[in-house]
């Protein structure tokens, strides 16, 4: 189907039809985007895709609304918004258009659905309370996109459509960036897996560049790894590994004696020439050379294992410690 029109509702806009429009305008760039509630536009026809309006969900007829009685639900009972429905039916084609390889389409599609699409669906349907984001509730993507609506006393008849187009460009940048990061994680996974094999039973993972590493470490069951070393510009980094996807607790912290030190003070504290920086929170340090970074990582491992032994744990338990 090559629609001539992409039809969504007029008036105030929300994240779900904006994000749906990102997908559809990429796939059908020659189609005219129409914002209307007029019956002649929101009635299914062979020349259009209708979404977030129309009171029906029928993929075969090209209509994808979720406001009606008997609205569609996911297999787990969670509600769809128009974005979820459009992603379900057009997401794989969108990923292919973005250059995602065929063998990765299903993985990226599912991952993006879980991490990006589902939260929008739930929020749009009132299935989660925005307040669950705490002090950041006003900074979630759906809320930020809605702040781009025209103010109440803007009487320009074109204000809403102009604001929609501006918000659409911003929404597009977020979707494309998120998809790009999903694909990058898969590329990184293969590199990290090789590095894990090279590390053997050592506690230091050396990578050829900074990249997402935790998913591959967890997937490989490499619980013995405590620190990651990799180049960054002209320096080298020593980075801790978080225990969980959420939160900042590490498998092992860098030594307390290094916290907040730089330059000669850090060199004196750790005894490594070329040590240049350690964050006060002890999750990352930097050095001028690979050799210095590896030496710092070795010292950090030694202290972490010594601390584990003093707490009555065998060395292998350090990464699993509470």
MARNU-322867 format. One record per residue (C-alpha): residue in one letter; x, y, z. Coordinates in steps of 0.02 Angstrom, whole numbers, padded with zeros to 5 digits, always signed. Example, Ala and Ser with C-alpha at 12.3 -4.5 7.8 and 13.67 -1.06 7.14 Angstrom:
// MARNU-322867
A+00615-00225+00390S+00684-00053+00357
***
This chain:
// MARNU-322867
X+00000+00000+00000X+00067+00172-00050X-00052+00295+00032X-00082+00468-00038X-00134+00533+00133X-00081+00509+00313X-00227+00563+00421X-00227+00603+00606X-00336+00718+00711X-00329+00906+00714X-00318+01011+00872X-00199+00983+01015X-00069+00850+00984X+00008+00715+01092X+00163+00608+01084X+00078+00455+01011X+00019+00531+00846X+00177+00634+00832X+00286+00480+00848X+00171+00382+00733X+00194+00521+00606X+00383+00502+00620X+00367+00320+00564X+00240+00348+00427X+00317+00503+00348X+00483+00411+00333X+00401+00264+00246X+00283+00367+00138X+00372+00533+00106X+00261+00578-00041X+00100+00561+00057X+00013+00718+00118X-00007+00730+00307X-00185+00785+00347X-00241+00839+00521X-00431+00833+00527X-00582+00763+00617X-00696+00785+00468X-00791+00623+00428X-00735+00625+00247X-00554+00615+00305X-00566+00494+00452X-00668+00364+00357X-00560+00220+00290X-00521+00224+00105X-00392+00145-00007X-00289+00303-00023X-00250+00335+00161X-00184+00278+00328X-00284+00346+00476X-00213+00346+00652X-00261+00406+00826X-00432+00452+00762X-00581+00367+00680X-00641+00253+00819X-00580+00088+00746X-00430-00025+00730X-00422-00122+00568X-00250-00141+00493X-00322-00209+00332X-00427-00053+00311X-00282+00060+00360X-00356+00131+00521X-00263+00129+00687X-00360+00208+00829X-00362+00156+01012X-00495+00267+01092X-00646+00158+01056X-00729+00024+01162X-00640-00141+01139X-00478-00050+01101X-00332-00164+01056X-00220-00235+01192X-00049-00315+01187X-00032-00500+01224X+00006-00458+01405X-00150-00351+01420X-00063-00183+01414X-00148-00052+01305X-00088+00012+01139X-00084+00193+01088X-00082+00237+00904X+00108+00236+00914X+00111+00056+00974X-00008+00004+00836X+00091+00093+00700X+00252+00021+00768X+00177-00154+00771X+00128-00146+00588X+00257-00030+00511X+00405-00036+00631X+00504-00169+00539X+00485-00078+00374X+00542+00081+00460X+00697-00006+00530X+00738-00075+00358X+00722+00101+00287X+00844+00158+00421X+00971+00031+00362X+00953-00099+00500X+01012-00268+00435X+00879-00401+00407X+00953-00519+00537X+00939-00383+00669X+00765-00317+00628X+00668-00423+00752X+00791-00390+00893X+00793-00201+00868X+00604-00198+00840X+00570-00286+01005X+00698-00188+01102X+00635-00020+01041X+00456-00073+01074X+00496-00116+01254X+00607+00032+01296X+00529+00173+01194X+00358+00130+01123X+00278+00044+01272X+00306+00187+01395X+00223+00307+01272X+00076+00186+01253X+00054+00168+01441X+00065+00354+01477X-00054+00400+01337X-00184+00277+01403X-00166+00330+01584X-00097+00158+01627X+00049+00238+01719X+00049+00399+01818X+00172+00530+01758X+00215+00560+01941X+00308+00394+01944X+00451+00490+01864X+00463+00593+02024X+00546+00764+02005X+00580+00723+01822X+00395+00697+01779X+00391+00859+01682X+00544+00811+01580X+00484+00648+01503X+00479+00646+01313X+00287+00644+01297X+00272+00794+01414X+00411+00890+01327X+00332+00861+01156X+00166+00927+01219X+00248+01086+01283X+00274+01129+01099X+00088+01158+01076X+00039+01340+01045X-00014+01438+01199X-00200+01460+01233X-00213+01640+01170X-00119+01613+01006X-00261+01649+00885X-00166+01615+00725X-00270+01483+00633X-00110+01401+00573X-00029+01395+00746X-00075+01215+00787X-00018+01143+00620X+00141+01245+00626X+00177+01186+00803X+00140+01006+00752X+00267+01014+00612X+00397+01089+00729X+00365+00955+00859X+00371+00821+00724X+00548+00869+00677X+00602+00857+00859X+00512+00692+00885X+00597+00624+00729X+00769+00665+00798X+00733+00568+00958X+00666+00415+00867X+00812+00410+00745X+00938+00433+00885X+00858+00296+00990X+00856+00176+00843X+01037+00217+00806X+01086+00178+00985X+00992+00013+00981X+01086-00038+00825X+01251+00020+00900X+01224-00088+01054X+01210-00241+00942X+01371-00194+00851X+01457-00168+01017X+01397-00335+01083X+01500-00431+00956X+01657-00331+00997X+01633-00349+01184X+01604-00536+01168X+01774-00557+01085X+01855-00452+01222X+01772-00558+01357X+01845-00715+01280X+02016-00633+01275X+02002-00581+01458X+01976-00762+01511X+01956-00771+01699X+02040-00603+01726X+01946-00463+01810X+01985-00327+01682X+01898-00309+01515X+01998-00212+01386X+01902-00137+01241X+01966-00051+01083X+01852+00101+01112X+01719+00165+01228X+01555+00074+01191X+01403-00003+01278X+01474-00155+01367X+01361-00206+01510X+01228-00299+01407X+01360-00412+01329X+01445-00440+01498X+01280-00492+01577X+01232-00599+01426X+01399-00689+01435X+01380-00721+01622X+01549-00638+01650X+01520-00604+01834X+01706-00606+01869X+01737-00445+01773X+01756-00291+01883X+01830-00151+01777X+01838-00098+01595X+01987-00012+01514X+01973+00078+01348X+02049+00225+01253X+01961+00393+01244X+02033+00526+01131X+02215+00540+01188X+02183+00464+01360X+02132+00296+01430X+01987+00262+01548X+01960+00140+01691X+01774+00114+01718X+01673+00015+01844X+01533-00104+01794X+01359-00069+01863X+01274-00211+01956X+01103-00180+01878X+01022-00087+01734X+00947+00034+01859X+01048+00129+01986X+01231+00169+02000X+01300+00037+02119X+01455-00045+02047X+01523-00220+02060X+01678-00138+02133X+01724+00043+02166X+01890+00121+02126X+01998+00143+02283X+01935+00273+02406X+02109+00349+02419X+02098+00404+02237X+01930+00493+02249X+01930+00667+02175X+02117+00673+02141X+02204+00730+01982X+02379+00743+01911X+02525+00727+02030X+02413+00702+02181X+02333+00549+02101X+02501+00483+02043X+02563+00495+02223X+02407+00412+02293X+02409+00262+02176X+02593+00251+02132X+02560+00249+01945X+02648+00375+01835X+02525+00441+01706X+02371+00427+01817X+02277+00588+01781X+02101+00588+01856X+01982+00494+01970X+01801+00546+01989X+01750+00584+02167X+01613+00453+02151X+01747+00323+02106X+01661+00251+01953X+01786+00312+01823X+01969+00360+01816X+02084+00415+01676X+02267+00394+01632X+02384+00460+01497X+02434+00288+01431X+02364+00113+01411X+02498+00045+01527X+02451+00168+01664X+02266+00130+01646X+02296-00057+01657X+02408-00031+01809X+02271+00069+01894X+02143-00064+01852X+02257-00199+01924X+02272-00100+02086X+02084-00074+02093X+02054-00261+02069X+02179-00304+02206X+02094-00187+02329X+01920-00249+02282X+01969-00432+02305X+02059-00393+02468X+01903-00306+02532X+01798-00455+02481X+01912-00576+02574X+01908-00467+02729X+01718-00480+02724X+01729-00669+02717X+01688-00686+02533X+01786-00789+02408X+01854-00679+02267X+01723-00738+02143X+01585-00668+02252X+01642-00488+02244X+01540-00444+02091X+01384-00520+02168X+01403-00440+02340X+01260-00337+02408
***
